Amino acid sequence: MQIFRDKPFNERVAGSIKALHIGNVYGQFTKLIYFLSCLIATTLPITGTLIWLNKMKKKKVNSWISQNLPLP
């Protein structure tokens, strides 16, 4: 087994990237932080789409009201 600092630079970088990607840097705490940040990141497009759809609905209703048309 080879000590980390004795390895060539490219192997140290590859090992660090893998540890960051998997979440093994600080144990379970890092995995929890990664999970929460990914959860937030995946909800942003969903909530953005919902806000946009609601905005389009309000714009449609307001245009009906401004034209004094009966609502569908």
VENMOKA-V516154 format. One record per residue. PHI is phi in whole degrees, 0 to 359 (NA if undefined). Layout:
PHI ; PHI
This chain:
NA ; 254 ; 288 ; 303 ; 289 ; 274 ; 285 ; 297 ; 303 ; 296 ; 288 ; 294 ; 296 ; 299 ; 295 ; 291 ; 296 ; 297 ; 296 ; 293 ; 294 ; 280 ; 95 ; 268 ; 289 ; 239 ; 81 ; 297 ; 299 ; 296 ; 297 ; 294 ; 297 ; 299 ; 298 ; 295 ; 293 ; 291 ; 297 ; 296 ; 296 ; 281 ; 278 ; 299 ; 296 ; 292 ; 292 ; 297 ; 294 ; 296 ; 297 ; 296 ; 296 ; 296 ; 295 ; 294 ; 297 ; 296 ; 295 ; 292 ; 295 ; 296 ; 290 ; 293 ; 293 ; 294 ; 267 ; 55 ; 261 ; 291 ; 290 ; 290
